[in-house]
Amino acid sequence: MTAVPVVIGMRAPAAAPAAGAVPTSGALVDTHGRVHRDLRISLTDRCSLRCTYCMPEQGNEWLARSSILSTDEIVEVAEVAASLGIRTFRLTGGEPLLRADIINVVRRIARIQGEDGPVEVAMTTNGISLAKELPDLIEAGLTRLNISIDTINRQRFADLTRRDRLEDVFEGIAAAAASELRPLKLNAVAMRGVNDDELVDLTAFAMEVGAQLRFIEQMPLDAGHTWDRTTMVTREEILASLSERWDLEPVPGRGGAPAEKWRIDGGPHEVGVIASVTAPFCGACDRLRLTADGQLRNCLFSNAEYDLTKVMRADGAVPGERDDVIAAMLRSCVHGKLPGHAIDDPSFLQPSRGMNAIGG
């Protein structure tokens, strides 16, 4: 089968199609010179929490189970992506640990050989069932872990997530801290009037368990489209708050990482800030995303999707014989990537999907 530079099943037109033909060979490089090495795979849009900044408590419209990619389909895409230079696969959700076959998903992706050897399998989780699953995840080949925790106050956690599960998250963090998985990262969305008085406490907690706290500016990705920039705690505010307690020294060599890092009081501890809104890092972005229902996205904030299911579930489609077409779609997705997300542009439109359906 010969690869063809076409987009099959693109759900929405790109805002500004890139000029020139889509490459048919070489690495996944977009028209702005960014080499793509990271694919984030959402395993489900469902979650065991109902965080107020992410989704409503009731009335959520979940993806039909028949639309969710099977493990075979996920692995097929991952194998093609690895052959094109993808080195890291991050499993997200929703909550990835809600997927019944999560251990098998990790094991099969971890076996994939990339250009430089085995690929890396990472995961972002809310940690609720992590303590139970972690030994099997590590045995299956998980190499890195991010755990979300926006507060260490039990009542505030219950109010924010609409679930009284903070102790379960603490157990998951403790299990991860006792494991060999490093670096261990804790993610916290900073919100005005919600947890902005805990920035120092959250960082100190992360230091105590040997983890790196990464604060995230709240982004316009809630399912209810209620995001308000005035409630967002900015990068500068986060750093100002932390600087009242510690000396912060910038860590050089960020590369394509989403978080800027600062060394705390000379080290060894570090803290990071992901400032997608006030200090976007689009110029070094090396990530693609695959939603749980098989849609490729070249940006978290994109309104364009490339439908892989039309290739993988077409009548007569045979695994292994459609790899060139999947590769062509990956290349088309990368080729159509815009220079940045343009959140500050008046014409910016929030993605129709919420964060739980896109995958982090």
MOQUI-V523408 format. One record per residue. PHI is phi in degrees with one decimal (* if undefined). OMEGA is omega in whole degrees, 0 to 359 (999 if undefined). BURIAL is # if it has 24 or more other ideal C-beta (glycine too) atoms within 12 Angstrom, else .. Layout:
BEGIN
phi->(PHI & PHI)
omega->(OMEGA & OMEGA)
burial->(BURIAL & BURIAL)
END
This chain:
BEGIN
phi->(* & -99.2 & -67.9 & -126.2 & -81.9 & -127.6 & -107.4 & -104.6 & 71.7 & -67.7 & -73.7 & -144.0 & -68.2 & -65.2 & -64.9 & -149.5 & -55.3 & -72.8 & -79.7 & 90.5 & -75.7 & -72.0 & -59.0 & -113.4 & -153.0 & 86.2 & -72.1 & -83.0 & -113.7 & -87.4 & -74.5 & -108.8 & 83.9 & -84.7 & -88.6 & -96.5 & -129.3 & -130.8 & -120.2 & -100.5 & -111.2 & -82.8 & -94.7 & -166.7 & -95.4 & -86.1 & -144.6 & -86.6 & -119.5 & -132.7 & -57.9 & -60.6 & -87.7 & -116.0 & -154.2 & -67.6 & -71.8 & -126.7 & 77.7 & -73.6 & -98.6 & -82.9 & -63.4 & -62.8 & -58.8 & -68.2 & -87.4 & -70.1 & -62.7 & -76.3 & -61.4 & -59.1 & -67.8 & -60.4 & -65.3 & -60.9 & -64.2 & -62.4 & -64.5 & -66.1 & -60.3 & -63.1 & -67.8 & -100.9 & 109.2 & -68.1 & -109.1 & -123.3 & -116.7 & -104.9 & -91.6 & -133.6 & -145.4 & 34.2 & -110.8 & -60.6 & -73.8 & -79.0 & -74.4 & -61.7 & -102.8 & -58.3 & -64.2 & -67.1 & -60.3 & -61.1 & -61.3 & -72.8 & -70.3 & -63.3 & -80.1 & -69.8 & -99.0 & -95.8 & -62.5 & -113.1 & 112.9 & -60.2 & -74.2 & -99.6 & -115.2 & -116.1 & -148.5 & -114.8 & -140.5 & -83.4 & 83.2 & -62.3 & -108.3 & -67.6 & -56.5 & -71.8 & -89.1 & -58.3 & -57.3 & -70.7 & -63.6 & -65.5 & -61.6 & -74.7 & 123.6 & -62.4 & -115.2 & -143.9 & -146.6 & -118.5 & -120.6 & -87.3 & -154.8 & -93.7 & -157.9 & -111.9 & -100.5 & -60.0 & -65.3 & -65.7 & -59.9 & -63.3 & -67.1 & -73.7 & -101.0 & 61.4 & -145.2 & -91.7 & -128.5 & -62.0 & -62.5 & -65.5 & -65.5 & -58.4 & -63.2 & -65.0 & -64.7 & -61.9 & -64.2 & -66.2 & -65.0 & -82.8 & -89.6 & -89.6 & -69.7 & -145.3 & -74.6 & -96.2 & -122.3 & -111.2 & -104.6 & -137.4 & -82.5 & -85.5 & -133.7 & -67.1 & 75.2 & -116.8 & -136.8 & -68.2 & -88.7 & -112.0 & -58.8 & -67.5 & -63.5 & -64.1 & -65.3 & -63.4 & -61.3 & -60.9 & -62.4 & -63.3 & -97.4 & 75.6 & -115.2 & -104.5 & -80.9 & -123.2 & -83.5 & -121.2 & -64.4 & -65.1 & -113.0 & -77.4 & -135.1 & -80.2 & -63.6 & -86.6 & 54.8 & -106.9 & -55.6 & -131.4 & -56.5 & -69.0 & -90.6 & -82.1 & -87.2 & -82.1 & -52.5 & -63.4 & -67.3 & -61.4 & -65.5 & -64.4 & -65.7 & -68.4 & -69.6 & -70.3 & -106.5 & -131.0 & -84.7 & -111.9 & -119.7 & -57.3 & -96.7 & -75.0 & 79.9 & -66.5 & 62.8 & -94.1 & -66.0 & -70.8 & -101.8 & -76.5 & -122.2 & -129.7 & -82.2 & -94.5 & 48.0 & 83.1 & 102.9 & -84.0 & -75.8 & -133.0 & -132.2 & -122.0 & -134.1 & -103.6 & -106.1 & -63.2 & -92.0 & -89.6 & -142.2 & -61.7 & -114.4 & -58.2 & -63.1 & -118.0 & -65.7 & -124.6 & -114.0 & -122.2 & -132.5 & -122.2 & -75.9 & -62.4 & -101.0 & 85.3 & -102.6 & -81.8 & -132.1 & -95.8 & -155.2 & -57.2 & -100.3 & -72.7 & -107.5 & -106.6 & -133.9 & -114.0 & -84.5 & -72.7 & -65.4 & -68.3 & -86.4 & -77.3 & -114.4 & -69.0 & -56.7 & 82.5 & -64.9 & -121.4 & -53.3 & 93.1 & -99.4 & -113.8 & -60.9 & -65.2 & -72.5 & -61.5 & -61.2 & -63.3 & -70.0 & -59.9 & -65.7 & -65.0 & -61.4 & -65.3 & -61.7 & -86.5 & -71.0 & -82.1 & -61.7 & -163.0 & -85.8 & 60.6 & -58.2 & -83.4 & -81.5 & -57.4 & -86.1 & -60.8 & -116.7 & -63.9 & -54.5 & -67.1 & -84.8 & -81.9 & -57.4 & -65.2 & -90.5 & -82.1 & 94.5 & -76.3)
omega->(181 & 179 & 179 & 183 & 181 & 173 & 181 & 174 & 177 & 188 & 182 & 181 & 175 & 183 & 180 & 183 & 180 & 180 & 175 & 182 & 176 & 179 & 178 & 179 & 179 & 182 & 178 & 182 & 180 & 184 & 177 & 175 & 181 & 178 & 185 & 185 & 188 & 175 & 180 & 187 & 175 & 182 & 180 & 174 & 183 & 182 & 179 & 176 & 177 & 184 & 186 & 182 & 185 & 184 & 177 & 178 & 182 & 172 & 178 & 177 & 183 & 174 & 176 & 182 & 180 & 181 & 182 & 179 & 174 & 177 & 178 & 181 & 178 & 182 & 179 & 178 & 181 & 180 & 178 & 180 & 179 & 179 & 179 & 174 & 176 & 184 & 184 & 175 & 178 & 181 & 184 & 176 & 15 & 179 & 186 & 182 & 173 & 179 & 188 & 183 & 185 & 181 & 180 & 177 & 180 & 184 & 185 & 177 & 181 & 179 & 184 & 178 & 175 & 181 & 184 & 181 & 182 & 177 & 178 & 179 & 179 & 181 & 170 & 186 & 173 & 171 & 188 & 179 & 186 & 183 & 180 & 188 & 191 & 180 & 179 & 178 & 179 & 179 & 181 & 176 & 176 & 184 & 181 & 187 & 170 & 180 & 181 & 175 & 186 & 180 & 175 & 176 & 187 & 181 & 179 & 177 & 180 & 179 & 184 & 185 & 184 & 178 & 180 & 187 & 184 & 181 & 177 & 178 & 177 & 179 & 178 & 178 & 179 & 179 & 179 & 180 & 180 & 181 & 179 & 182 & 179 & 358 & 175 & 184 & 174 & 182 & 177 & 174 & 181 & 184 & 182 & 179 & 180 & 180 & 182 & 175 & 182 & 186 & 178 & 181 & 178 & 179 & 179 & 177 & 179 & 179 & 181 & 182 & 178 & 181 & 176 & 177 & 176 & 177 & 183 & 173 & 180 & 186 & 179 & 183 & 178 & 183 & 181 & 180 & 180 & 182 & 180 & 184 & 183 & 179 & 182 & 173 & 187 & 176 & 183 & 179 & 178 & 182 & 179 & 180 & 181 & 182 & 175 & 182 & 186 & 168 & 182 & 180 & 181 & 176 & 182 & 174 & 181 & 182 & 180 & 182 & 180 & 184 & 164 & 182 & 176 & 176 & 184 & 178 & 176 & 177 & 8 & 185 & 178 & 174 & 181 & 175 & 175 & 187 & 184 & 184 & 187 & 179 & 185 & 183 & 185 & 184 & 179 & 184 & 180 & 189 & 167 & 179 & 175 & 180 & 183 & 179 & 168 & 179 & 175 & 178 & 180 & 178 & 178 & 185 & 183 & 170 & 177 & 177 & 181 & 192 & 178 & 183 & 178 & 174 & 189 & 183 & 177 & 178 & 178 & 179 & 183 & 178 & 180 & 180 & 181 & 183 & 181 & 180 & 175 & 178 & 180 & 179 & 175 & 180 & 179 & 179 & 179 & 183 & 183 & 183 & 180 & 181 & 182 & 186 & 174 & 178 & 183 & 179 & 180 & 182 & 182 & 176 & 178 & 178 & 181 & 178 & 171 & 182 & 182 & 180 & 178 & 186 & 182 & 999)
burial->(. & . & # & . & # & # & # & # & # & # & # & . & . & # & . & . & . & # & . & . & . & # & . & . & . & . & # & # & . & # & # & . & . & # & # & # & # & # & # & # & # & # & # & # & # & # & # & # & # & # & # & # & # & # & # & . & . & . & . & . & . & . & # & . & . & . & . & # & # & # & # & . & # & # & # & # & # & # & # & # & # & # & # & # & # & # & # & # & # & # & # & # & # & # & # & # & # & # & # & . & # & # & # & # & # & # & . & # & # & # & . & # & . & # & . & . & . & . & # & # & # & # & # & # & # & # & # & # & # & # & # & . & # & # & . & . & # & # & . & # & # & # & # & # & # & # & # & # & # & # & # & # & . & . & . & # & # & . & . & # & # & . & . & . & # & # & . & # & # & # & # & # & # & . & # & # & # & . & # & . & # & . & # & # & # & # & # & # & # & # & # & . & . & # & # & # & . & # & # & # & # & # & # & . & # & # & # & . & # & # & # & # & # & # & # & # & # & # & # & # & # & # & # & # & . & . & # & . & . & . & # & # & # & # & # & . & # & # & # & . & # & # & . & . & . & # & . & # & . & . & . & . & . & . & . & . & # & # & # & # & # & # & . & # & . & . & . & . & # & # & # & # & # & # & # & # & # & # & . & # & # & # & . & # & # & # & # & # & # & # & # & # & # & # & # & # & # & # & # & # & # & # & # & # & # & # & # & # & # & # & # & # & # & . & . & . & . & . & . & . & . & # & # & # & # & # & # & # & # & # & # & # & # & # & # & # & # & # & . & # & # & . & # & . & . & . & . & . & . & # & # & . & # & # & # & # & # & # & # & #)
END
